[in-house]
């Protein structure tokens, strides 16, 4: 079968597959889950899921609503009635486990008849309202804003809700608020945040897909100015991206925050590969080959080197699969597979499509205007080899020095702009209610204690809470000690001043009430057997760096001041696990980069049968990463999960040009050319394609800079810079590194290909 017939056959099969995919198109779903950023190999995650969550439930399935009176007085009788009806309506919703607010909160009162419960807020008469306002002083900063401007409704939703059920519940909550005539001053919580994230993801996914396609079209018009050079790539890229996302969706994968980048990545990786094919095709036409000969020669000569570059790009993403963060594993796996699918679409569709067009060498193409500059540039590089090598060394050392100062720090809402409404709502709770992030500590009685309600244990818990308050700047906690403080208040006729740690005599008098009072603990702070418990509160989002310092100081205090025979303390909770993910970025980055280095080194070693060549290939691709690290410090960009992965991704993409350069050099040497001339021809011919592909890649990734998502924005910014750095290293440093190997490389010879003219 001739190459032409074979190309038409594969084209037909590819179009048939595309038609089937359009007919039986998979459903598209979007999702966002904070828990996908937990490090799965962290023993703290296992403890949280197997011990903490089973005992006390999830600490992240809540919604905070700040309810204020637009007319001013928070204790206006009409507003109190409105807010009370709202609380009752919200608490009765399907999917809501509990609602905690001053409207449904009851405190115990010890009387002659035992423990009785009374509402903390009673406005049935003016006198009762006055007394209630006096009792409410202890709830300022927890259930009432510090400045008295709003009430807090803490809606605890069912942790088993799906994304869709969570969206429906949040819609119902908004409708009920609207019907009640109360617009919350601020809202923060999982079901609200993930819904807004998904809405923004859907907007940006379509936006960047459209913008990427428009950019590709403009670049193709600018570069080739011929119908075949525009239509063929657009058709191939559209079908390739359809195949890539078809694979992802048919596998049941929901699109998430990382998926926003995938359309741009697939398109520009595919376009950069096409540019290498088209550059070689045009060169072959200029050398006198017929269209059919040029197409056949192009794909025969370039399938291996281009396939290798696609493979190394894919490896850069696939290496993320071996990290321990589910969000990164999923992004790496499906992006890596998607890149390969895009390449398969290119190989299957492009030859057949090219045979359908009348192809001639574009005389005025941009790619033909760089020959003179490249020839001059090559001569300058040869003459200034030592200054070039010295300059790269100095810049790299500077990058290492500056990069060592980059701090590891991440925030819960890193991916949103500072002026986003969600950021403002979370800031409101940080300012007025002590924080928006859950703060959880697991307590366990020591060997010398009977249970967590032993008096000596309570004194230890008091020391723990005081230290926590000192470190986070205040805070109200629910805990076994809080449970006892409420009983002490109950023994003092409900006087707020009685909400304190009891004396030993007061403690002995209240012990008989423990059993009955435990049935009403809300939220739950003690296990059934009283052997374990928790301290639960909220803290501002200080960032993983500051919170790490706080935890270190706190744990040092516990080790020194808390008697482990009475009380054992362990930090837990979802906010802690997210911070642990940020703190593990060094390990995640080393895992991804280390695997990528090894695999690319193996490929180079096998391809060129020399470990020296593998080392030479790696050097100009490590340098851009070092420079990018230094650039992060200059621009004030901190290292976190979403920026650490960019080093692996950038390496996988940047190494492509080096492989093209080395493959072309290998081919020229096989033709029997001298080493100097082979490097020159490689520099001139591969250099043109490298410059064009870098322009396309930087333009494509540059689009991502305009994203509202932090991860997408920094991906565009840092990878664009790293690709420019990589181009400079490949064009300036790589030839300098090759000349010491000239004697060895000059021995590579083989007969010219029989079809070459």
Number of C-alpha atoms within 10 A of each C-alpha: 6 7 14 16 12 14 22 20 14 18 20 15 14 19 15 12 14 18 12 11 16 13 9 10 14 16 10 14 13 17 18 21 17 17 16 16 21 23 26 17 11 15 9 19 21 13 14 21 14 11 13 23 15 11 18 17 15 19 20 19 19 24 21 23 23 24 23 24 21 14 8 11 14 19 18 13 15 11 18 18 15 15 23 16 14 22 22 13 14 21 22 12 15 12 18 19 15 18 21 18 22 20 23 15 15 16 16 22 22 19 12 7 7 11 16 14 13 13 13 23 22 18 18 10 9 11 10 13 17 15 14 16 15 14 16 16 14 15 18 18 23 22 24 25 22 17 11 16 18 26 27 25 26 20 22 22 24 18 16 11 16 11 18 12 15 22 18 16 21 19 15 15 19 16 12 18 19 13 11 14 12 18 17 20 16 20 22 23 22 20 25 19 20 18 22 16 20 20 14 17 24 19 11 22 22 13 13 21 18 14 16 23 19 12 17 23 16 12 18 20 16 13 19 21 16 16 13 18 20 19 17 20 25 19 14 24 27 16 19 27 24 21 22 26 24 20 18 20 17 14 11 12 16 15 22 21 23 20 22 25 25 21 24 27 21 25 26 24 24 25 26 23 22 24 22 22 21 19 19 22 24 23 17 21 19 15 12 11 18 14 20 16 17 20 25 18 18 21 18 10 16 18 14 13 19 23 17 20 24 25 23 25 27 25 30 32 32 28 27 30 22 16 24 20 23 18 24 24 20 20 22 27 19 23 29 26 20 27 26 23 21 28 26 18 25 22 19 22 27 24 23 22 18 21 17 11 14 9 18 14 15 17 13 11 15 14 18 15 12 14 15 11 10 18 14 10 16 19 11 12 17 16 11 12 16 11 11 16 16 11 12 18 13 11 15 21 16 16 23 18 15 18 21 12 14 18 15 20 22 26 16 16 18 16 19 18 14 12 8 11 14 21 17 15 20 21 19 20 26 19 16 22 27 24 24 24 24 19 21 23 18 20 23 23 22 19 12 12 18 13 21 26 23 15 19 15 25 22 18 20 25 18 14 20 20 12 17 19 14 12 16 16 11 16 21 22 19 18 25 24 26 20 20 23 18 22 29 28 22 23 20 17 13 20 14 18 12 17 20 16 20 22 11 10 8 14 18 11 13 16 13 11 13 13 9 11 16 16 10 13 14 13 13 20 24 24 15 12 9 17 16 22 26 26 24 19 20 21 23 21 20 18 17 23 16 13 20 17 12 16 15 12 15 18 17 12 14 20 13 10 12 20 15 18 12 22 24 20 22 13 18 22 24 20 25 22 22 23 24 20 23 25 21 20 23 15 13 24 22 16 18 25 24 13 19 25 23 13 16 25 20 16 17 24 17 13 17 17 12 14 14 13 20 21 14 18 24 19 15 25 28 20 23 27 28 22 23 25 28 25 19 21 19 14 8 11 18 17 22 24 26 21 21 22 27 24 24 29 25 27 29 26 26 30 25 25 27 24 23 23 25 23 23 22 23 20 19 23 23 20 16 16 17 18 22 15 13 21 24 21 18 23 26 20 20 23 22 22 25 23 18 19 24 21 18 22 25 20 18 26 27 20 20 26 19 16 24 17 23 19 24 24 19 23 25 25 17 23 25 25 20 27 27 18 20 29 25 16 23 26 24 23 20 22 21 19 18 17 16 10 14 14 11 11 20 17 13 18 16 12 8 13 11 6 9 10 9
